[in-house]
Amino acid sequence: MRRHKWVVLLVVLALGGTLSAKAPIGFFVVPSLASPTTLAPQTRSEGGVQVQVSPKNITVAADTWDFEIALSTHSVPLDQDLAKTTVMVDAQGKQSLPIAWSGDPPGGHHRRGVLRFKPLAELPSSLELRINGIGGVDARVFHWQLQ
């Protein structure tokens, strides 16, 4: 049994991981860039429209980087195509266009959905989502520090 613990420890060290204090002996956690980065939702209320953005799956290993978006208003129509009016911007200023919108179609006063982007090859130090033209506001900028 004692030899088994040494083997596990050597495997963990070889993989660059650490033993988890809460994990039973024989189980280990290997940290990597694939670990999810938890980013807080942000809300902007300008031009009579409230926009909340919640980033999801912002990892190098993710199939898509997702941004849950909720829009709410009682004064202006929400008829923008978010896949055409939104860009993701990395720390170096490189812009990426969305690859898909899954959610409510344009129109109405309340909309929800997920805007998907192709993941970047490396996790940037910061990330912005710029949504243009909602409620007469040129650009709503949502900014997160990642590192």
N, C-alpha and C positions, 0 to 999 in steps of 0.2 A: 504494500500500500504506500509506503514511504517513497519507494522508487517511482510510483505512478505520479505523485505530486511533483517530483523533480522533473519528470518528463513534460508534464503540463506546463510547468514554469519555463522550461527551456523553449517550448513551442511558442508560448506567449511572447517571450523576449525576442525570439527569432522573427516573429511577425510584427514586432514593434508595438505590441499592445500592452495593456496593463490589466492587472487583476482588479476586478470590481469588488469593492468592499462589501457590497450587498449580495454578490453572487456566491453560491455555494462553491466549495473547492472543486476544481475540475471544470468550471465554467469561466470564461474570460470575455472581455470586451476589447475589440480591436478598433481604435479610433481611426477615422479616415475622413477625407473630403466628402465621402458619401454620407456622412452624418448630416441629418437635417439641420439647417440653420433656422431657428425660430425668429421670425420677424413680426413685430407688432403691427396690427392693423392701423391704418391712418385714415382720418376723415378731413375733408375740406368742404366748407359750406360757403360758396360764393355764387353770385348771379342767380340766387333763388333755387339752387340745386345743391343737395347734399350728396357727396360722393364718398363712399367708404371703400378702401382697397385693402385686401388681406393677402399677402404673398404666401404661397404654398409650394412645397417641393423645390425649394431653391437649393439644389445640390448638384454637383457635377454628374452624379450617377442617374439623375432623374431623366425620364423620357421627355417631359416637358416642364417648364417653369410656369406655374399657374398663379394667376392673380384673381381672387374672387372679388367681384365688383358689385356694389349695391348703389343704385341711384334712386333718389327720392326728391320729388318736387310737387308743388301744388300751383305753380304759376307758369311754367314753360313746358313745351313738349320735349320729350326725350327721344328725338328721332334720329340721333347720330348713329352711324355704323361704327361701333367702338373698335372693330378690327381695322378700320381705315383711319381713325383719328387718334390712335394711341401708338406710342413708341416706348421701348425699353432702352435705357441709356446706361452704359457701364461707366466706370471711373475714368476711363480715357476718352469719353465722349462718343464712343462707337454706338450707333443706333441700330436696334433690331426691330423689325416689324412682327406683329403677331402672326401666328400660323392658323389660329382658329378662335372663334367665339362660340361658346356653348351656353345658351341662356335665352332670356326673353328677347324677342325681336324689337326693332325700333318702334317707338310710340308709347303712349301712356304716360303716367306720372310716377310709376315705380317699376324699376327693372333690376333684375339680378342675373348674374351669370359668371362664367369663368373665361378669362382671356388667357390663351396659351401661347407660349413662346418656345422656340428651340433653345435648349440650354447652351450657355457659353462653355467653351472648352475648359476654362479655368474660372474659379470663383473670384469675382472682382472684389476690390476693397469696398466699393459702394455700388449701389444700384438705384436707378430712378425709373419711375413710370410717369410718362407725360401724357395726359389726356387732353386733347385740344377741342375747343369749340363748344363745350357744353354750357348752356345758360349764358351765352355771350362772353364767356371767359376764354381768353386766348389759350392759356395753358394752365392746367392744374398739375403741379409737380409733387410727387410722392417720393421721398428719398429715404433710403435705408443704408446704414453702415453695416457691412458684413464682416469686416476684419478689424 
